Amino acid sequence: MPCVVALASGEPPNRGKSRISRLTLSFTGWTPAAASGGVARMTKRRHIALAAAIASLGAAALAAPAVPHADARAIKAGQALFAANCASCHGIDGKGAAGHHVPDLTDDRWLFGGEDVDTFLIRPSDIATIIRHGIRADDPQTRNLAAMPALGVGHSLEPDEVAAVTEYVLKLGGQPHDEGQIALGKETFEDEGGCYDCHTVQGWGDPATGSADLTRPRTYLYGSDRAAIAATVREGRAGVSPAFGRKLSPQQIHDISVYVLTLSKSHKYI
């Protein structure tokens, strides 16, 4: 199951039907008419508004409570089902199997937002949606809007711009970088490259689109060193998670969802 992961990577779930999609996109300025090539176009001003709204929640609001509805039966059954259906990609411990480019389900980062925009909690039902319909899967309700577009040769960026924006992403993540490239990298990130559209001006990512939080390199799915970042910018990325709705029963999907939620260090998605 490559992408319960996606809850931890995101696009507006199911074409904007979820409440978090509508909330986040209302801050960022996304509209169906503004979408191009599957990537939502947003304005920096509205990203700043989103950042202010998130910050206003305060640190106390981000504490993770106990998993709701986490009964012992569901956890036990979910663990066995996870091992049989999900561990080949996510690892038996949920940390991700090498080479599968999936999120660590045990950390405190969820790529996709959930339905609860009052508490910003991830619920078992949010995870169940991904398990049932998948990510870019053969399912009419799969999440299939946002992807990391290829920006290299033949696309929108020249080689020097790819190199510069790579250095800027390294800087956003607190990694060693070439300071001499940062001015062009920042300009490319916020203008020609359009990177801020999905990753926000601050690089925090957007739970409505599952875009990576560039300030946290350990959560990058395709590597965080200079070569890996440059390859992602040049070639693009589009992870896949299969849909299990025709293989598993609603009860089985629920049990896996409850179990996955117990693995995470945080149940907040912002």
C-alpha positions in Angstrom: 0.0 0.0 0.0 2.4 2.7 -1.2 0.5 5.6 0.0 -1.3 5.7 3.2 1.9 7.5 2.8 0.2 10.1 1.0 -1.5 11.2 4.2 1.9 11.8 5.5 2.7 13.6 1.1 -1.4 15.8 -1.0 -3.8 17.2 -3.5 -7.3 18.6 -2.8 -9.0 15.3 -1.8 -11.5 14.0 -4.3 -11.7 17.2 -6.5 -12.3 19.6 -3.6 -15.1 17.8 -1.9 -13.4 17.6 1.5 -13.7 20.4 4.0 -10.0 20.8 4.4 -9.6 21.2 0.6 -12.1 24.0 0.6 -10.6 25.7 3.6 -7.0 25.5 2.5 -7.8 26.4 -1.1 -9.9 29.4 0.0 -6.8 30.7 1.8 -4.4 30.0 -1.1 -6.7 31.2 -3.9 -7.2 27.9 -5.8 -10.1 27.6 -8.1 -10.9 25.0 -10.8 -10.4 27.7 -13.4 -7.0 28.5 -11.9 -5.7 24.9 -12.2 -3.3 24.1 -15.0 -1.7 20.8 -15.8 -3.0 19.4 -12.6 -1.1 21.9 -10.4 -3.1 24.6 -8.6 -1.9 28.2 -9.1 -2.0 30.3 -6.0 -0.8 33.8 -5.0 2.0 34.6 -2.6 -0.3 37.0 -0.7 -2.8 34.3 0.0 -0.1 31.9 1.0 1.0 34.5 3.6 -2.6 34.6 4.8 -2.6 30.8 5.1 0.6 31.0 7.1 -0.9 33.6 9.5 -4.0 31.5 10.0 -2.0 28.4 10.8 0.3 30.3 13.2 -2.8 31.8 15.0 -3.7 28.3 16.2 -0.9 28.4 18.7 1.4 25.7 20.0 -1.2 24.4 22.5 -3.6 23.6 19.6 -1.1 21.4 18.0 -0.8 18.8 20.8 -1.8 15.3 19.8 -4.6 13.7 21.8 -5.2 9.9 22.0 -6.3 8.1 18.9 -10.1 8.3 18.7 -12.0 5.0 18.6 -8.8 3.0 19.0 -10.2 -0.2 20.4 -8.0 -3.1 21.1 -9.7 -5.4 18.6 -9.3 -3.0 15.7 -5.7 -2.4 16.5 -4.9 -6.1 16.6 -6.8 -6.9 13.5 -5.4 -3.8 11.7 -1.8 -4.7 12.6 -2.2 -8.2 10.9 -3.9 -6.6 7.9 -1.2 -4.0 7.6 1.5 -6.7 7.6 -0.3 -8.6 4.8 -1.3 -5.7 2.6 0.8 -2.6 3.4 4.2 -3.6 4.8 5.8 -4.5 1.4 6.0 -0.8 0.7 5.5 0.9 4.1 7.7 -1.6 6.1 6.5 -3.8 8.9 7.2 -1.0 11.3 5.5 1.7 9.2 8.8 3.6 8.6 8.9 2.8 4.9 10.7 0.1 3.0 13.9 1.1 1.2 13.4 2.2 -2.4 9.7 2.6 -2.3 9.6 6.4 -1.6 6.8 6.3 0.8 6.2 8.4 4.0 7.3 7.4 7.4 3.9 6.7 9.1 5.5 6.8 12.5 6.7 10.4 12.5 4.7 13.6 13.2 4.1 14.7 9.6 1.0 14.0 7.5 1.2 14.9 3.9 -2.6 15.2 3.3 -5.1 17.0 5.4 -8.3 15.5 6.8 -12.0 16.4 7.0 -11.9 17.9 10.5 -11.1 21.6 10.0 -12.1 22.5 13.6 -9.4 20.6 15.4 -7.1 19.8 12.4 -7.0 16.2 13.6 -6.4 13.2 11.3 -9.2 10.7 11.8 -9.3 7.0 10.9 -11.9 7.9 8.2 -9.3 10.2 6.5 -6.8 7.3 6.3 -9.5 5.0 5.2 -10.3 7.2 2.2 -6.7 6.8 0.9 -6.7 3.1 1.5 -10.0 2.6 -0.2 -9.4 4.9 -3.3 -5.6 5.1 -3.5 -3.4 7.8 -4.9 -3.3 8.0 -8.7 -4.9 4.6 -8.8 -7.4 2.8 -11.0 -10.4 4.1 -9.0 -12.8 6.8 -10.1 -12.4 8.5 -6.7 -8.7 8.3 -6.4 -6.7 11.4 -5.4 -5.3 12.4 -8.7 -4.8 16.2 -8.9 -1.4 17.4 -7.8 1.9 16.0 -8.9 5.4 17.4 -8.9 5.9 18.6 -12.5 9.1 18.3 -14.5 10.7 21.7 -14.7 14.0 20.9 -16.4 15.2 21.1 -20.0 12.3 21.4 -22.4 10.1 22.7 -19.7 10.0 26.0 -17.8 13.5 26.2 -16.3 17.0 26.5 -17.7 19.9 24.5 -16.2 21.2 27.5 -14.2 17.7 28.0 -12.7 17.4 24.3 -11.8 20.8 24.5 -10.0 19.8 27.7 -8.2 16.4 26.6 -7.0 18.1 23.4 -5.8 20.4 25.5 -3.6 17.4 27.5 -2.4 15.5 24.3 -1.4 18.7 23.1 0.5 18.6 26.4 2.3 14.9 26.1 3.2 15.7 22.7 4.7 18.6 24.0 6.8 21.2 22.1 4.8 24.6 23.2 3.5 24.1 25.3 0.3 25.8 27.8 -2.0 24.8 31.2 -0.8 25.8 32.7 -4.1 22.9 30.9 -5.8 20.2 31.9 -3.3 19.1 35.2 -4.9 18.3 33.5 -8.3 17.0 30.4 -6.5 14.5 32.4 -4.4 13.4 34.3 -7.5 12.9 31.1 -9.5 11.1 29.5 -6.6 8.7 32.4 -6.2 8.3 33.3 -9.9 9.4 31.4 -13.0 9.4 28.0 -11.3 6.1 28.5 -9.6 7.3 26.3 -6.7 5.5 28.4 -4.1 2.1 27.4 -5.7 2.2 24.1 -4.0 5.0 24.4 -1.4 4.0 27.9 -0.1 6.3 30.8 0.0 7.7 29.6 3.3 8.3 26.1 1.9 5.9 24.5 4.4 3.9 22.5 1.9 0.1 22.3 1.7 -2.0 19.5 3.3 -4.7 20.1 0.6 -2.2 19.0 -2.2 0.1 16.7 -0.3 3.1 18.8 -1.3 6.3 18.2 0.6 7.3 20.4 3.6 10.7 21.6 2.2 11.7 22.8 5.7 11.9 19.2 6.9 14.3 17.2 4.6 13.9 14.0 6.6 10.3 13.8 5.2 11.3 14.1 1.6 10.2 10.9 -0.3 12.8 11.0 -3.0 15.9 12.0 -1.2 17.2 15.3 0.3 20.7 15.7 -1.0 21.7 18.1 -3.7 21.5 15.5 -6.5 18.2 14.1 -5.5 16.6 17.5 -5.2 17.9 18.6 -8.6 16.6 15.4 -10.1 13.1 16.0 -8.6 13.1 19.6 -10.0 14.2 18.5 -13.5 12.2 15.3 -13.9 9.2 15.7 -11.6 7.6 13.1 -9.2 4.2 11.3 -9.0 3.9 8.6 -6.4 1.2 5.9 -6.6 -0.8 4.0 -4.0 -3.1 1.2 -5.0 -6.8 1.3 -4.2 -7.9 -1.4 -1.8 -11.7 -0.8 -2.0 -12.3 -3.9 -4.1 -9.9 -6.1 -2.1 -10.7 -5.3 1.5 -14.0 -5.0 3.3 -15.1 -1.7 5.0 -14.3 -3.2 8.4 -10.8 -4.3 7.3 -10.1 -0.9 5.9 -11.3 0.7 9.2 -9.1 -1.6 11.2 -6.0 -0.8 9.2 -6.8 2.9 9.5 -7.1 2.7 13.3 -3.8 0.8 13.5 -1.9 3.3 11.2 -3.1 6.2 13.4 -1.6 4.5 16.5 1.8 4.5 14.8 2.0 8.3 14.3 3.6 10.7 16.8 1.1 13.3 15.9 -2.5 13.4 14.8 -2.4 17.0 13.7 -1.8 17.7 10.0 -0.7 21.4 10.4 
